[in-house]
Amino acid sequence: MAIPSVHPAVSGGHVDWARIRADFPLLQREVHGKPLVYLDSANTGQKPAAVIDAVDDFYRHHNANVSRAVHALGSEATEAYEASRRKLAKFLNVRPDELVLCSGTTFAINLVAYSWALPRLKAGDAIVVSRMEHHANIVPWQLVAQRTGATIKVAEIHDNGELDLDALYAQLTPEVKLLAVTHVSNVLGTVNPVREICCEARKRGITTVVDGSQAAPHRPLDVASIGCDFYALTGHKMAGPTGTGALWARKETLDAMPPFIGGGEMIKEVRFDGTVFNDAPHKFEAGTPNIAGFIGLGAAVDYLSSIGMANIEAREQTLLAHATEELSKIDGLRIFGSAREKAAVISFQIAGAHSHDLATLLDLEGVAVRSGQHCAHPLLQFFGVAATCRASFAFYNTHQEVDALVAAIHKSRRLLG
Ligand code: PLP
């Protein structure tokens, strides 16, 4: 069941995308009697058979708890789990012992909030958070601010959905201790220049947290070179199972942080007069982890690598270009976000149509888009809208599916009057 290092559909500079798509069983199904057009990958990605099989194989042949039992199954489970950590580390170009495995970005950012920020911040300190953050990169900072007396400052955006970098750098004054910014916006698709931003923050001694949830599935990543202090990601958006994710930080940063959750697996010795914690990253991994999920995530990383992240990014850019061109032709359709560097996410509204109504009618045509506020209320407040529809693409989508979305919008619109 080993995943080949190069996918058979990749040869020379060419990728047979139809063959890649055939790896995804769910994409073969119908919805409401129509072929499914799945355009909600920013929400969660679909899984290739290689990932589903890896999870299935674990439960059928290797299931045991990790890091506890000396029997054969226990060793196999531990080795497979740790192999996934190594694979993910290689994928991100970081060291395995600098990668905390956790349930996803939400947990990863909360870990930073409770273990790094809470013991350090105090009244008079400030946290800068960008306007385009997902709630997972806003609410934990609000909780820290409430408990420490620190304040939150908002890094604003331009109308095209790019960060106002001049204003951001001017905001990085001495009371700012932490800057939280997304690598790629889940609503606008904006790709932020995180390397430059982290460099500016570092010059001022400000700790940086980058939310990589929407970057890791879509572009080649070299986390070590970004220069951030923390990088969070979630596995289910990158072809892996739900309930998997990771937090990267330098070893010395992790070593200096107290554990966040206590329990088994995260200790060396427990006595009633004091407990010796395990080394990082294990001291942050209390309790039985989502072992099968991480084995699936290891397979997902192998799978994405076998296609090549540069190929994936290029493919998604062609889908974005096609969708932007075709959607822009629709009268009364407004696209939110036109950053110069943009990932394959298009949020839009149609004049006179409520986004939920539109998404419901699109669903009847088999087209799955998300509608609502996309866990980004402050961003929608900036644009003065209550909701948008969001079509988000992955490499397994096709240009015909873009056309199907456009046709379904025209049909829905007629129905909406
Ligand atoms: N950050 C961004 C930019 C996201 O798009 C998401 C998921 O939608 C999250 C954070 C939260 O990820 P999870 O729910 O997997 O923890």
Residues whose N, C-alpha, C, O or C-beta is under 5 A from the ligand:
A	BS01	PLP	A42 N43 G104 T105 T106 F107 H134 A136 V184 N186 D211 S213 Q214 T234
